[in-house]
Amino acid sequence: MKASKAHIEEIGRIITKHRSSPQVTLIKDLNPVIRGWASFYSKSDAATVGELSKQDNLTYLKLRRWAKHRCGNINDGHIKYWISIGDDNWVFATREGTANHFRLLKHRQVECSSTDYVKVKGDKSPYDGDTVYWSKRLGTHPQMPNRKAKLLKRQKGKCPWCGLYFQEWDVIEEDHIIPRALGGKDEYKNLQLLHRHCHDRKTAFDLKEIRKKNHSKFLEKLSQFWEKN
């Protein structure tokens, strides 16, 4: 298939162009190309003959050379640039924290997944004032990290600190509901999404509570000291 050959050649050109670029920059350039090609051919014979998987394999081989060029040893490249996410042990993705992986799409993911992209309703516009609809769409955005998407859906698109709905242009940050310094755990049920400015306000509030706790501990230790003496 000439289209498949042209596609993998384009991927090769992008990878070559980014031989010295950060991994995230390479992924940002590759994802639209992969999504566009796979979406176009997902309803054609390309999917039935395993062409999508073939494209993933060819892409991996090119990325493997890219990683080896940067690290000198492909084993080091695998450790640095490929991670495990869920059941997939070979995901080309960044390592900036468990919630902030920026991952490369796979051709067969675009073909198999109905949630990679949710079509906008025909009568909808970002300027129609329906903030509920547009904020909930963030949960199915292809670039939204999985954990953030789940939290967004759980919160029904709303920031619990200010009570306002998230907009697509908002900066959204994760927050521990109970700060770890106050005994909160780093687990899903103790996480929430806040606007960045709301997160700053909550952090200031949390710091006051932490200082109170530390002061109480200090007074308690001081009291115990004087009792012993």
C-alpha positions in Angstrom: 0.0 0.0 0.0 1.6 3.3 -1.2 -0.2 5.3 1.5 1.3 3.1 4.2 4.8 3.5 2.8 4.4 7.2 2.6 3.0 7.4 6.1 5.9 5.5 7.7 8.4 7.6 5.7 6.8 10.7 7.1 7.1 9.3 10.6 10.8 8.6 9.8 11.3 12.2 8.7 9.8 13.6 11.9 11.9 11.3 14.1 15.0 12.3 12.2 14.2 15.9 12.6 13.9 15.5 16.3 17.1 13.5 16.9 18.2 16.0 19.5 14.8 17.2 20.7 13.1 16.3 24.0 10.9 13.2 23.9 7.8 15.2 24.6 8.4 17.4 21.5 8.8 14.3 19.3 5.6 12.8 20.7 3.6 16.1 20.1 4.7 16.1 16.4 4.0 12.4 15.9 0.6 12.1 17.5 -1.4 14.2 15.0 0.2 12.3 12.1 -0.6 8.9 13.7 -4.1 9.9 14.7 -4.9 11.3 11.3 -3.6 8.4 9.3 -5.1 5.7 11.5 -8.5 7.4 11.7 -8.7 7.7 7.9 -7.8 4.0 7.3 -9.6 2.5 10.3 -12.7 1.8 8.2 -10.7 0.4 5.3 -8.9 -2.8 4.5 -5.9 -1.5 6.3 -7.4 -2.5 9.6 -8.5 -6.0 8.5 -5.1 -7.0 7.1 -3.3 -5.9 10.2 -1.8 -2.8 8.6 -2.3 -0.7 11.8 -0.2 -3.2 13.8 2.4 -3.3 11.1 2.7 0.5 11.3 3.1 0.3 15.0 6.0 -2.2 14.6 7.7 0.0 12.0 7.3 3.1 14.2 8.8 1.2 17.1 11.9 0.2 15.0 12.5 3.8 14.1 12.0 5.0 17.6 14.4 2.2 18.8 17.1 3.7 16.5 16.3 7.2 17.8 16.7 6.0 21.4 19.9 4.1 20.7 21.4 7.1 19.0 20.7 9.2 22.1 21.7 6.7 24.7 24.4 4.6 22.9 22.7 1.4 24.3 19.2 0.4 23.4 18.7 -1.2 26.8 19.2 2.3 28.4 16.9 3.7 25.8 14.2 1.2 26.7 14.5 2.1 30.4 14.5 5.8 29.7 11.8 6.2 27.0 9.5 3.2 27.3 7.3 2.6 30.3 4.4 0.4 31.4 0.9 1.8 31.5 -1.9 -0.6 32.5 -1.5 -3.8 30.6 0.8 -2.3 28.0 4.5 -2.8 28.9 5.8 -0.9 25.8 4.5 2.6 25.9 6.7 5.3 24.4 6.0 8.0 27.0 7.5 10.6 29.3 8.1 9.9 33.0 6.9 13.1 34.6 5.0 11.5 37.4 2.3 8.8 37.3 -0.5 11.3 36.4 1.3 13.3 33.8 2.7 10.9 31.3 2.7 12.3 27.7 2.4 9.2 25.6 2.7 8.3 21.9 -0.5 7.0 20.3 -0.5 3.6 18.7 -2.2 3.2 15.3 -4.3 0.3 16.6 -5.5 2.3 19.6 -7.0 4.9 17.3 -8.7 2.1 15.3 -9.9 0.1 18.4 -10.9 2.9 20.8 -14.2 4.7 20.5 -13.1 7.1 23.3 -10.0 8.6 21.6 -12.2 11.3 20.1 -15.8 12.2 20.8 -17.5 14.0 18.0 -18.9 17.4 18.9 -22.7 17.6 18.7 -23.8 19.3 15.5 -25.6 22.2 17.4 -22.7 22.9 19.7 -20.2 25.8 19.7 -17.6 26.7 22.3 -19.3 30.1 22.4 -22.8 28.9 23.1 -22.5 29.3 26.9 -23.0 25.5 27.6 -20.1 25.2 30.1 -21.3 21.9 31.4 -21.0 20.2 28.0 -17.7 21.7 27.1 -16.1 21.1 30.5 -17.2 17.4 30.4 -15.7 17.0 27.0 -12.3 17.5 28.5 -12.7 14.1 30.1 -12.6 12.5 26.6 -9.9 14.7 25.1 -7.1 12.6 23.5 -4.3 14.5 25.2 -5.9 14.4 28.7 -4.0 12.0 31.0 -6.2 9.1 32.1 -6.2 9.9 35.8 -7.2 13.5 35.2 -10.0 12.4 32.8 -11.4 10.1 35.5 -11.2 12.8 38.1 -12.9 15.3 35.8 -15.7 12.9 35.2 -16.1 12.2 38.9 -16.3 15.9 39.6 -18.8 16.4 36.7 -16.5 19.0 35.2 -16.6 21.3 38.3 -13.8 22.7 40.5 -14.8 21.9 44.1 -13.0 24.9 45.5 -14.7 27.7 43.6 -17.7 25.7 42.4 -17.3 26.8 38.8 -17.1 24.6 35.7 -13.7 24.0 34.0 -13.3 25.5 30.6 -11.0 24.0 27.9 -8.5 26.9 28.3 -8.2 26.6 32.1 -5.0 25.3 33.7 -6.1 22.3 35.8 -4.0 20.9 38.5 -4.2 17.8 40.8 -4.5 18.3 44.5 -4.5 16.1 47.6 -7.8 16.7 49.4 -6.1 15.9 52.7 -2.5 17.1 52.4 0.1 14.3 52.8 1.7 16.4 55.6 -1.6 16.0 57.5 -1.9 12.3 56.9 -3.5 12.2 53.5 -2.6 9.3 51.2 -1.4 9.5 47.6 -4.4 7.6 46.3 -7.2 8.2 43.8 -9.9 8.8 46.4 -7.8 11.6 48.0 -7.2 13.4 44.7 -9.2 16.2 43.1 -8.8 18.7 40.2 -8.6 22.4 40.9 -8.1 25.6 38.8 -4.5 26.7 39.2 -5.5 29.8 41.1 -7.8 27.7 43.3 -5.0 25.3 43.9 -2.8 28.2 45.1 -5.5 29.3 47.6 -6.0 25.8 48.9 -2.3 25.3 49.3 -2.1 28.5 51.4 -5.0 27.2 53.5 -3.3 23.8 53.9 0.0 25.4 55.0 -1.9 27.2 57.8 -3.3 23.9 59.0 0.1 22.2 58.8 1.6 25.0 60.9 -1.2 24.6 63.4 -0.5 20.9 63.6 3.2 21.4 63.9 2.7 24.0 66.6 0.4 21.7 68.6 3.0 19.0 68.4 5.7 21.4 69.6 3.5 22.5 72.6 2.8 18.8 73.4 6.5 17.9 73.4 7.3 21.0 75.5 4.6 20.1 78.0 6.0 16.5 78.2 9.5 18.0 78.7 8.4 20.2 81.7 6.5 17.3 83.2 9.6 15.1 83.3 11.6 17.9 84.8 
